[in-house]
Amino acid sequence: MPTSYIPQTQALQLPFFNCRQWVSCSDIVRFEGVGNYTRCYFRDGSKILVARSLKVLSGRLPDGAFVRVHRKHLLNVQFIRSLSVAFCQVIMSNGEQIPVARRRVAECRAYWASLN
């Protein structure tokens, strides 16, 4: 489905170079906070740096589609493969290991259990 036909609740407007484009939330694997910027990682392996904070972007995402596991990481639940409580990390479908904040482990475990 072309991105132009995706309802705005399932898409996110991101600034690309000198323009803005709608991006389907299902194409976004995760966000990583980098100061006042956010690095967006996509399904195809590409990534971009956006001049928006992680807090601003998280407020524009559909409820339940993404989970905040760390102050620097916001993950798309579709791409989470497993949660390792012992190592305080999430394993993504592409094999990436994302750290989970110790204070968010219980919250992540409960969230993961509700999905399965």
N, C-alpha and C positions, 0 to 999 in steps of 0.2 A: 504494500500500500504506500503510495507516495506520501511524504511527510505532510504535504499541504492538506491532506484529508484526515489527518489524525486529530481527534478532539484535543483542545488545548489542555485539558486536564491530564492527558497522557503524553504531552510533549513539553519541551522546555525551550524557551528562546535564549540562544547563546550568541554573544558577539563574536563574529568571525572577521578578523582583519578590519575592514571598513564597513561591514554590514552586519546584520543580525539574521540568524536562520533558526527555524524551528527544528529541533532534533527530537526524535522519538525517544521516550524514556527507556524503551526496551533495547535501544542501541547503546545505552550508557552502562558500562560495567561498574564504574565507581568514580568517586571524586576524592581528590587528595588536597587538603588545605596547604597552601604555601604562602604564609603571611596573609596579606589582603587579597591574594589571588587564589585561584583554584585550578588544579590540573584535572582535566576530564579525560578519562580513559574509555575508549569505545570498543565495541564488540569486534571490529575489524583489526584491532591492535593499534590503531592510531590514537594520538593524544594531543590535546591542545591546552594552552594556558589561557584562562579567562580572567578578566579584570573584575571579578566579583568574589566576595568572600564566601566561604563554605556556608556560613549562617544564612546569607541572603539566598543562595541557591537552594538550600534545604527547605526554606520557607515556600518555595515555588514548586516543589515536587509533590506528586500525588501521595496521599496518605497510604502508608503500608507498603509502598513500592521500594523504599530505601530505608536502611537502618544505620544509625550512627553508632559505630563501635569504638571510636577513639576521637579525640579532639581534632585529629587530622584526617579521619577517614569516614566516608559515607558510602555504603555499599548497596548495590542493587540486589535485592533478595533473590532474583532469578538466577544470579550467577554465583551464589554461595553454594559450595559443595559440602563443606563440613565445618564444624566448630570444634576446635581442640581446646578444651578447658584447661588441661594440664599445662599446655604451652601458651595459653592466653592468646590464641590466634585463630583467624578464620582462613580456611583454604578456599580459594576461588576456583571456578570451573576451569580457568586457564592455568592453574597451578600456583598462582601467586599466594604468598602467605602474608596476611594483613594482621598487624598486632591489634589486640583487643585490650582496652584499658581495664585494669584490675577491677575498678569500681563498676564496670559495665558487663562483666562476665556473667553475673546472675541474670541480668536483664536480657542479655543475648541468648543465654541458655533457655530462658522462658519463651522468648520470641521464637527461637529455633524449634522448640517443642510444639509450639502452637501451629507451626507450618507443616509439621510432619504428622 
